[in-house]
Amino acid sequence: MFGMRRREFITSLGGAAVLWPLSTGAQQLVTPVVGVLGSGSAAAYGERLALIRRALAEAGFTEGMTVAMEYRWAESQLDRLPDLAIDLVGRNVNVIIATGGLQAPRAALSATKTIPIVFSTDGDPVKQGLVASLNRPGGNATGITVFSGSLNAKRLDIFHELVPRTKVFGVLINAAAPQAPEQIRDAEESARALGLAVRVVNVRSDAEFEPAFAALAEVRDAALLVSADPLFVARRETLVATANRHAIPAIYGRRDFTAAGGLISYGANVADLYRLMGSYAARILKGEKPASLPVAQPAKFELTINLKTAKALGLDVPPKLLALADEVIE
């Protein structure tokens, strides 16, 4: 009778996310723990967290039921990331999701060489030292990459259709970010290929948006390419509002900037990427190794145009761009 009940109990668990370590004289049910290490804040990454949770739940890992989640947010104070990563490691989490730019996965990798890590990054994770190769990461980390730098030529090409008189584009860079030199180089190379030039606009905090944009606004036909950075994601409403107040047309790499009032965006479908992060975390919890999970790249890119902002800036959106747009916000 006991044996049958035990079998029925195990069968009833189905795909539930549980681990069964041996203990002295008995077995104990243990819920796996996913650690989330973020450069920004829970508020700024709310929608993306929801996508990660949904992917985990679809794989049988429902927060509060079959999986626990520990969150550590740096609130854009990036020097806090190493200590936050060490704290997660001390909690014996089963996998760490590191998101919000290069600093988060670097902090996680510095804190542990054994706990699996699923990261997101906008650059080349091989050059950044996160993995040995894209197809076979080889260590305890894998994840997603957008290769935002390689999209700059496409962004500038699209943007130039909207602001054809602009010959020198500002490129907004977080000067405190380790990827800043690579982003500047990518922007300059992309502009050069199109016969354009760039002017680097350096900031280190959102308090510097106002003076930096005021200076750029003095340039004739100024326009701005916004690079990928967790500071800009966390402060996207402030950034967009400042650009619009100074009447500076700007192109962004994420739809959520355009939804917040930004003029135009072209980039990867964020929903797909963060769902994939959750899926990778679930596969690792089920026993797969990050060393053999290829670093994923986006399969879909989307162009979003905010017509209300275009009208406010006195810009006529060419019919060609409207036809290409995946979404037009009116």
MARLOGU-925162 format. One record per atom (N, C-alpha, C): x, y, z. Coordinates in steps of 0.001 Angstrom, whole numbers, padded with zeros to 6 digits, always signed. Atoms other than C-alpha are relative to their C-alpha. Layout:
<nodes>
XYZ
...
</nodes>
This chain:
<nodes>
+000828-001208+000000
+000000+000000+000000
+000859+001253+000000
-000918-001151-000064
+002767+002427+000969
+000707+000211-001318
-000704-000111+001278
+004651+001622-002238
-000875+000601-001076
+000904-000549+001005
+001564+002364-004325
-000223+001492+000224
+000204-001421-000294
+000900+005657-002542
+001222+000822-000382
-001231-000722+000340
+004537+006647-003012
+000100+000197-001511
-000031-000121+001459
+004323+005911-006729
-001012+001028-000483
+001020-000956+000402
+001077+007860-006994
+000452+001427+000285
-000485-001336-000374
+002672+010813-005177
+001031+000508-000988
-001035-000407+000964
+005689+010878-007477
-000613+000288-001351
+000640-000215+001285
+003454+010519-010527
-000758+001318-000017
+000793-001225-000063
+001263+013401-009352
+000844+001249-000150
-000886-001152+000157
+004286+015686-009352
+000194+000356-001458
-000149-000229+001436
+004524+015278-013127
+001282+000706-000314
-001193-000765+000370
+006884+017924-014486
+000382+001018+001031
-000288-001020-001011
+007104+019812-011216
+001485+000179+000199
-001413-000352-000126
+010391+021567-010578
+000484-000311+001409
-000459+000387-001324
+011818+019669-007625
+001305-000751-000099
-001247+000730-000106
+015144+018239-006560
-000125-000961+001175
+000142+001023-001019
+015568+015091-004421
+001359-000399+000564
-001288+000373-000562
+018863+015179-002536
-000183-001013+001122
+000043+000963-001090
+019634+012338-000130
+000378+000688+001305
-000344-000491-001322
+019629+013226+003557
+000087-001199+000928
-000213+001088-000939
+020325+011177+006664
-001312-000710+000295
+001139+000847-000302
+017749+008440+006769
-001265+000342-000751
+001233-000347+000694
+015210+010179+004497
+000303+000875-001203
-000105-000893+001134
+014609+012107+001300
-000777+001275+000306
+000615-001280-000303
+013727+015784+001411
-000274+000749-001300
+000385-000765+001175
+011879+017844-001186
+000630+001392+000074
-000677-001296+000012
+013938+020907-002161
-000419+000768-001244
+000385-000842+001119
+012723+023756-004339
+001236+000681-000574
-001154-000690+000588
+015337+025038-006813
-000174+001509+000086
+000011-001455-000139
+016281+028710-006619
+000691+000645-001197
-000565-000786+001093
+016863+031095-009530
+000380+001367+000548
-000444-001327-000409
+018931+034174-008730
-000037+000940-001186
+000019-001021+001047
+018400+037349-010744
+000913+001143+000428
-000947-001085-000264
+021274+039841-010854
-000183+001061-001081
+000302-001030+000983
+020318+043122-012513
+000721+001306+000255
-000665-001292-000124
+022145+046372-013209
-000977+001122+000320
+000992-001043-000187
+018923+048356-013135
-000873-000235+001211
+000956+000145-001091
+015783+048168-011021
-001124-000933-000409
+001139+000874+000281
+012801+045859-010725
-001051+000737-000820
+000992-000782+000733
+010568+048669-012009
+000381+000128-001477
-000445-000194+001377
+012658+049293-015121
-000044-001291-000806
-000045+001289+000695
+012849+045590-015947
-001243-000843+000262
+001207+000725-000354
+009305+044673-014902
-000545-000872-001120
+000554+000753+001120
+008064+043622-018334
+000923-001152-000399
-000957+001042+000390
+011231+041652-019058
+000026-001121+001026
+000081+001031-001036
+011055+039862-015725
-001229-000863-000193
+001229+000751+000227
+007483+038866-016533
+000194-001025-001112
-000275+000925+001101
+008717+037273-019768
+000858-001177+000456
-000845+001062-000543
+011414+035333-017916
-000840-000950+000855
+000839+000830-000875
+008902+034107-015326
-000948-000868-000823
+000942+000749+000835
+006448+033061-018039
+000685-001191-000656
-000729+001099+000635
+009082+030991-019837
+000337-001086+001013
-000271+000977-001052
+010076+029331-016565
-001258-000788+000340
+001257+000671-000351
+006428+028577-015761
-000424-000990-001078
+000358+000897+001101
+005851+027065-019192
+000817-001286+000026
-000854+001186-000118
+008700+024660-018425
-000223-000739+001322
+000313+000681-001247
+007189+023689-015058
+000561+000655+001238
-000619-000687-001131
+008953+026228-012818
-000788+001270+000312
+000859-001122-000352
+006316+028509-011299
+000481+000633+001300
-000511-000684-001181
+007579+031132-008878
-000958-000128+001183
+000802+000139-001198
+006373+030553-005341
-000622-001361+000177
+000572+001347-000077
+005281+026999-006122
+001070-001059-000238
-000989+001027+000346
+007909+024933-007895
+001390+000569-000222
-001317-000619+000055
+010754+027422-007994
-000038+001265+000863
-000137-001257-000743
+011950+030236-005725
+000917+000928-000790
-000840-000956+000708
+013513+033430-007048
+000549+001030+000972
-000686-001002-000821
+016046+035721-005376
+000441+001139-000926
-000299-001147+000848
+016415+039235-006809
+001031+000910+000663
-000992-000962-000461
+019399+041542-006478
+000148+001078-001079
-000025-001099+000964
+019193+044952-008165
+001025+001050+000416
-001025-001006-000286
+022072+047430-008415
-000549+001418-000048
+000617-001332+000090
+019679+050353-009100
+000925+000988-000718
-000926-000792+000831
+022194+051647-011703
+001290+000383+000719
-001277-000195-000706
+024960+051729-009061
+000859-001240-000278
-000645+001200+000528
+027161+049330-010981
+001106-000540+000902
-001041+000484-000902
+029872+049162-008322
-000564-000936+001075
+000631+000912-000961
+027348+047234-006180
-000100-001430-000542
+000234+001308+000618
+027144+044332-008650
+000885-001121+000545
-000819+001104-000524
+030168+042313-007378
-000501-000532+001343
+000493+000445-001307
+028827+042236-003808
-001352-000686-000116
+001303+000624+000197
+025317+041430-005004
+000148-001404-000584
-000245+001319+000586
+026670+038546-007082
+000515-000969+001057
-000534+000837-001079
+028637+037206-004119
-001109-000423+000958
+001124+000313-000880
+025469+037381-002033
-000859-001111-000588
+000789+001047+000647
+023552+035296-004569
+000713-001347+000066
-000780+001244-000083
+026338+032723-004647
-000095-000569+001414
+000114+000448-001382
+026189+032571-000844
-001350-000582+000334
+001339+000549-000202
+022479+031782-001113
-000158-001370-000654
+000016+001316+000656
+023377+028626-003062
-001105-000113-001045
+000994+000073+001076
+021121+029474-005986
+000437-001045-001021
-000302+001044+000973
+020891+026868-008743
+000432+000558-001350
-000390-000666+001236
+021288+029308-011628
-000148+001500+000224
+000065-001462-000097
+021938+033054-011970
-000347+000568-001368
+000333-000756+001206
+020219+035202-014591
+000593+001396+000174
-000706-001283-000112
+022477+038231-015150
-000390+000886-001184
+000533-000825+001074
+020932+041070-017111
+000260+001478+000257
-000186-001440-000135
+021334+044757-017812
+001388+000462-000392
-001315-000429+000443
+024567+045114-019754
+001112-000936+000427
-001167+000857-000200
+028037+043628-019572
+000397-000155+001464
-000503+000025-001383
+028722+044477-015926
-000624-001125+000822
+000683+001031-000793
+026140+042041-014513
+000586-001396-000246
-000611+001317+000191
+027459+038858-016197
+001461-000057+000435
-001391+000006-000459
+031050+039885-015465
+000069-000163+001515
+000025+000124-001459
+030201+040271-011778
-000363-001420+000408
+000413+001370-000314
+028463+036890-011761
+001138-000985-000248
-001105+000908+000325
+031402+035153-013451
+001170+000170+000959
-001060-000213-000982
+033820+036734-010997
-000351-000645+001335
+000446+000540-001284
+031723+035428-008100
-000037-001526+000018
+000093+001465+000028
+031419+031812-009289
+000448-000567-001334
-000396+000740+001197
+032935+029369-011751
-000751-001327-000080
+000739+001274-000034
+030504+026576-010900
-001508+000177-000178
+001444-000200+000149
+026959+027962-010620
-000297+000457-001429
+000329-000404+001370
+025389+028184-014098
-000527+001435-000063
+000400-001395+000203
+024829+031704-015445
-000649+000135-001378
+000649-000348+001264
+022399+032870-018130
+000041+001525-000104
-000200-001450+000097
+023337+036368-019336
-000682+000590-001220
+000349-000763+001196
+022177+039044-021733
+001087+001050-000190
-001014-001002+000297
+024659+041329-023460
-000275+000580-001376
+000207-000659+001290
+024668+043770-026357
+001249-000042-000871
-001233+000064+000780
+028196+043030-027541
+000367-001426-000348
-000518+001322+000348
+030331+040088-028605
+000468-000685+001279
-000362+000630-001275
+030444+037745-025569
+001337-000722-000031
-001333+000625+000102
+033598+036080-026905
+001060+001066+000270
-000947-001094-000229
+035514+039376-027093
-000107+000542+001421
+000212-000501-001355
+034002+040350-023751
+000491-000980+001066
-000538+000977-000938
+035437+037202-022170
-001043-000792+000775
+001059+000724-000699
+032084+035710-021170
-000041-001475-000367
+000035+001386+000480
+032333+032539-023278
+001190-000253-000916
-001101+000366+000901
+034917+030628-025302
-000414+000122-001461
+000524-000134+001357
+032736+030533-028420
-001519+000087+000077
+001447-000147-000004
+029160+031235-029422
-000704-001349-000023
+000662+001306+000133
+028304+027650-030371
+000247-000909+001193
-000314+000818-001170
+030053+025977-027444
+000661+000894+001047
-000524-000977-000972
+030428+028448-024572
+001126-000535+000863
-001145+000653-000641
+032628+025995-022692
+000152+000168+001492
-000149-000191-001443
+032287+027337-019146
-001317-000157+000729
+001247+000090-000762
+029488+027939-016674
-000996+001084-000389
+000894-001077+000423
+027819+030724-018666
-000423-000159-001452
+000536-000126+001355
+025635+031080-021743
-001093+001053+000061
+001055-001002-000052
+022839+033407-022751
-000382+000524-001357
+000440-000630+001235
+021735+035872-025416
+000856+001227-000283
-000714-001208+000380
+023478+038600-027354
-000705+000632-001182
+000666-000732+001073
+022113+041285-029636
+000987+000499-001042
-001001-000590+000893
+025382+042476-031222
-000482+001361-000490
+000574-001301+000348
+023963+046014-031105
+000915+000813-000917
-000928-000768+000826
+027099+047472-032646
-000163-000297-001475
+000134+000391+001401
+026578+045510-035852
-001300+000506-000605
+001255-000545+000502
+023077+047025-036121
+000086+001497-000263
-000084-001452+000118
+024328+050602-036082
-000078+000481-001443
+000053-000398+001410
+024822+050747-039850
-001444-000010-000502
+001407+000080+000411
+021230+049617-040374
-000805+001113+000650
+000718-001069-000698
+019949+052053-037746
+000261+001360-000663
-000345-001285+000614
+021835+054968-039303
-000613+000124-001384
+000586-000009+001337
+020619+054006-042775
-001484+000347+000075
+001424-000270-000195
+016999+053963-041582
-000209+001437+000479
+000146-001320-000613
+017442+057122-039528
+000257+001112-001009
-000340-001021+000981
+018999+059037-042386
-001147+000239-000975
+001196-000170+000828
+015823+058441-044393
-000957+000999+000645
+000906-000870-000736
+013955+060319-041685
+000568+001403+000189
-000652-001307-000189
+016498+063120-041163
+001108+000145-001058
-000984+000021+001093
+018216+063383-044581
+001001+001150+000019
-000929-001140-000009
+019812+066787-043884
+001133-000178+001004
-001024+000212-001029
+021815+065437-040947
+001197-000725-000586
-001236+000615+000483
+025430+064685-041837
+000903-000449+001143
-000778+000381-001181
+026900+064452-038343
-000981-000443+001086
+000908+000553-000997
+025106+062197-035878
+000676-000076+001362
-000484+000215-001348
+025564+062383-032148
-000233-001448+000383
+000199+001354-000523
+026030+059006-030468
+000131+000071+001521
+000034-000098-001459
+025049+058829-026798
+000687-001212+000608
-000828+001048-000594
+027576+056836-024771
+000058+000194+001512
-000275-000048-001440
+027784+055987-021083
+001511-000148+000164
-001465+000003-000053
+031427+056932-020590
+000541-000884+001114
-000453+000836-001114
+031589+054880-017385
-000099-001492-000306
+000218+001412+000328
+030654+051619-019129
+001247-000610-000637
-001186+000633+000589
+033409+049129-020036
-000100-000199-001509
+000162+000203+001434
+031908+048646-023496
+000006+001300-000798
+000055-001292+000679
+032059+052373-024313
+000970+000108-001175
-000917-000109+001151
+035220+052214-026496
-000463-000822-001202
+000486+000851+001094
+033750+049334-028523
-001208+000633-000672
+001186-000638+000564
+030457+051199-028984
+000370+001206-000856
-000446-001158+000782
+032243+054344-030164
+000608-000462-001321
-000643+000516+001212
+034341+052353-032620
-001040-000527-000999
+001041+000548+000878
+031278+050524-034000
-000808+001115-000660
+000786-001113+000546
+029349+053784-034435
+000792+000751-001064
-000831-000725+000967
+032244+055501-036209
+000159-000799-001288
-000146+000846+001193
+032761+052550-038565
-001293-000045-000804
+001298+000048+000675
+029039+052365-039356
-000278+001312-000722
+000225-001306+000611
+028832+056096-040046
+000897+000197-001212
-000954-000156+001092
+031942+056048-042207
-000453-000767-001246
+000456+000813+001124
+030466+053285-044360
-001144+000667-000757
+001117-000700+000639
+027483+055548-045094
+000371+001422-000401
-000442-001339+000355
+029575+058652-045709
-000443+001049+001004
+000432-000908-001047
+028461+060180-042408
+001070+000093+001078
-000938-000152-001114
+030280+061314-039274
-000786-000056+001304
+000652+000042-001311
+029549+060922-035581
+000696+000956+000954
-000522-000828-001081
+029993+063182-032602
-000363-000706+001307
+000238+000749-001231
+030383+061329-029301
-000570+000927+001064
+000635-000740-001094
+028070+062568-026554
+000146-000859+001255
-000297+000790-001204
+029463+061271-023252
-000838+000455+001187
+000657-000271-001280
+027394+061040-020069
+000406-001101+000972
-000285+001009-001026
+027965+059189-016799
-001175-000214+000945
+001198+000133-000827
+024591+059716-015120
-001127+000752-000681
+001131-000687+000617
+021104+060922-015955
+000045+001506+000267
-000125-001427-000283
+022004+064290-014374
+000753+000725-001114
-000791-000605+001073
+024286+064864-017375
-000761+000042-001325
+000775-000037+001242
+021541+064378-020000
-000256+001442-000444
+000403-001371+000340
+020419+068010-019855
+001141+000809-000615
-001070-000790+000632
+023797+069736-020453
+000522-000627-001289
-000501+000654+001203
+024869+067120-023009
-000936+000239-001177
+000957-000200+001081
+021670+067467-025027
-000091+001466-000395
+000011-001430+000314
+021714+071240-024759
+001151+000361-000933
-001157-000252+000858
+025186+071266-026311
-000219-000567-001397
+000249+000614+001308
+024126+068878-029094
-001044+000789-000784
+001062-000738+000669
+021049+070984-029841
+000526+001233-000731
-000589-001156+000659
+023353+073837-030851
+000599-000353-001362
-000525+000458+001293
+024631+071731-033759
-001127+000013-001029
+001025-000099+001048
+022745+072369-036993
-000482-001388-000410
+000626+001268+000388
+020320+069570-037876
+000478-001162+000865
-000483+001043-000905
+021397+067605-034814
-000960-001184+000054
+000769+001231-000171
+020240+064002-034506
+000846-000933+000862
-000694+000791-001012
+021136+061303-032000
-000257-001488-000145
+000060+001459-000060
+021896+057589-032028
+000282-000390+001448
-000143+000371-001408
+021375+056146-028518
+000538-001419+000091
-000612+001322-000119
+023688+053240-027692
-000700-000823+001079
+000602+000895-000990
+022680+050238-025601
+000759+000106+001313
-000621-000085-001314
+023318+050695-021898
-001084-000082+001068
+001015+000110-001057
+021495+049805-018653
-000402+001343+000605
+000355-001320-000501
+021653+053442-017531
-001111+000613-000847
+000988-000586+000898
+019672+054486-020593
-001339-000737+000095
+001237+000769-000179
+017148+051674-020114
-000709+000444+001276
+000585-000373-001291
+016629+052597-016460
-000564+001412-000012
+000423-001404+000019
+016223+056297-017290
-000620+000368-001350
+000473-000255+001362
+014477+055966-020628
-001029+001132-000078
+000985-001094+000042
+011584+058309-019759
+000693+001364+000074
-000751-001256-000123
+014018+061044-018672
+000792+000287-001266
-000816-000162+001210
+016249+060469-021688
-000869+000459-001164
+000899-000331+001109
+013375+060572-024178
-000558+001411+000168
+000571-001328-000245
+011813+063643-022557
+001022+001102-000246
-001043-001009+000188
+015131+065507-022609
+000311+000195-001479
-000242-000097+001443
+015774+064704-026272
-001129+000753-000682
+001143-000665+000632
+012258+065803-027244
-000084+001473+000384
+000049-001401-000441
+012451+068997-025175
+000995+000860-000766
-001010-000725+000771
+015593+069997-027071
-000185-000169-001509
+000336+000202+001419
+013943+068992-030375
+001095-000743-000749
-001033+000823+000626
+016641+066416-031088
-000618-001328-000436
+000474+001310+000455
+015450+063522-033280
+000978-001087+000469
-000877+001058-000511
+016789+060280-031787
-000524-001361-000404
+000350+001387+000291
+016846+056626-032745
+000536-000873+001121
-000296+000868-001141
+016860+053940-030063
+000048-001454-000453
-000143+001410+000341
+017562+050237-029973
-001093-000896+000525
+001068+000792-000602
+014410+049115-028126
-001353+000695-000185
+001341-000523+000193
+010698+049544-028722
-000491+000788+001217
+000539-000662-001188
+010070+050583-025098
+000396+001474+000071
-000348-001419+000071
+011906+053872-025755
-001022+000746-000867
+000974-000631+000895
+009536+054648-028638
-001370+000041+000650
+001267+000017-000722
+006559+053622-026524
-000037+001088+001065
-000094-001058-001010
+007801+056156-023936
+000028+001389-000619
+000022-001296+000672
+007653+058927-026558
+001172+000258-000907
-001135-000139+000902
+010886+058352-028470
-000437+000012-001451
+000372-000180+001405
+010884+059114-032184
-000052-001317-000771
-000113+001193+000843
+012017+055843-033737
+000944-000999+000670
-000892+001030-000537
+013603+052540-032746
+000122-001139-000996
-000231+001199+000812
+015127+049605-034544
+000903-000928+000793
-000802+000941-000770
+016364+046532-032747
-000680-001337+000135
+000503+001352-000198
+015798+042998-031617
-001336+000021+000736
+001238+000182-000734
+012430+041810-030398
+000346-000448+001412
-000417+000262-001372
+013051+042012-026658
-000785-001144+000622
+000826+001063-000578
+010167+039705-025790
+000578-001369-000310
-000581+001289+000388
+011728+036843-027723
+001272-000288+000799
-001280+000203-000665
+015111+037369-026080
-000171-000357+001473
+000153+000274-001433
+013911+037436-022483
-000773-001293+000260
+000629+001320-000120
+011609+034469-023007
+001058-001089-000140
-001062+000984+000202
+014683+032631-024261
+000892-000109+001233
-000780+000056-001235
+016606+033586-021112
-000687-000896+001035
+000747+000836-000923
+013866+032023-019018
+000022-001452-000402
-000039+001372+000508
+013835+028956-021236
+001351-000653+000267
-001343+000534-000268
+017606+028525-020903
+000171-000325+001486
-000093+000251-001439
+017367+028830-017114
-000742-001282+000362
+000781+001206-000265
+014674+026132-017107
+000739-001257-000479
-000738+001161+000521
+016754+023789-019280
+001171-000361+000906
-001110+000249-000924
+019681+024210-016901
-000506-000642+001288
+000575+000598-001205
+017462+023443-013911
-000359-001476-000230
+000351+001382+000328
+016460+020251-015717
+001221-000857-000297
-001207+000810+000109
+020071+019190-016039
+000946+000322-001135
-000915-000337+001094
+021546+020718-019208
+001109+000921+000514
-001161-000780-000410
+024945+022385-018976
+000147+001248-000874
-000177-001211+000805
+025557+025990-020064
+001136-000134-001014
-001144+000173+000906
+028817+024857-021672
-000419-000493-001382
+000442+000565+001276
+026821+023091-024403
-001246+000687-000553
+001144-000766+000507
+023974+025621-024829
+000522+001203-000784
-000547-001103+000798
+024868+027958-027725
-000537+001355+000432
+000454-001365-000242
+024718+031690-027129
-000980+000361-001115
+001056-000263+000975
+021494+032737-028836
+000072+001434-000513
+000074-001320+000614
+021062+035661-031204
-001415+000227-000513
+001387-000262+000394
+017824+037384-032194
-000293-000435-001427
+000443+000392+001327
+015869+036058-035130
-000915+001060-000611
+000970-000993+000458
+013507+039029-035371
+000422+001400+000446
-000281-001401-000309
+014122+042775-035554
-001239+000821-000349
+001223-000759+000209
+011445+045442-035370
+000288+001496-000082
-000084-001450+000200
+011092+049013-036555
-001290+000620+000535
+001151-000673-000597
+008791+051242-034490
+000152+001504-000172
-000016-001448+000232
+007889+054849-035329
-001117+000646+000803
+000987-000751-000758
+006117+057335-033086
-000389+001236-000815
+000425-001092+000869
+004137+059609-035406
-000311+001278+000776
+000297-001174-000826
+003039+061911-032587
+001277+000794+000278
-001279-000661-000256
+006675+062640-031734
+000565+000603-001280
-000479-000528+001278
+007578+063052-035401
-000681+001318-000336
+000748-001234+000272
+004840+065664-035786
+000475+001128+000904
-000456-001023-000945
+005998+067497-032650
+001369+000546-000379
-001345-000418+000414
+009538+067616-034069
+000004+000617-001395
+000097-000593+001327
+008267+068891-037426
+000562-000886-001097
-000562+000934+000973
+009341+065756-039302
-001111-000707-000775
+000897+000792+000842
+007529+064141-042218
+000611-001384-000177
-000504+001368+000125
+007915+060375-042119
-000239-000489-001422
+000166+000461+001386
+008573+059056-045651
-000900-001234-000069
+000858+001178+000172
+005985+056554-046936
+000794-001313+000007
-000838+001203+000025
+008862+054089-047442
+000233-000535+001410
-000237+000417-001379
+009604+054047-043699
-001289-000513+000641
+001281+000440-000547
+005924+053765-042801
-000333-001412-000484
+000273+001327+000552
+005655+050748-045077
+000889-001065+000635
-000934+000944-000597
+008699+049133-043464
-000285-000237+001479
+000179+000047-001452
+007554+049787-039886
-000829-001211+000442
+000773+001088-000616
+006402+046858-037759
-001113+000569+000862
+001005-000646-000831
+004483+049286-035561
+000122+001500-000160
+000064-001451+000067
+003392+052887-035906
-000864+000476+001164
+000707-000516-001159
+002396+054691-032701
-000532+001385-000344
+000625-001281+000386
-000085+057531-033304
-000533+000735+001217
</nodes>
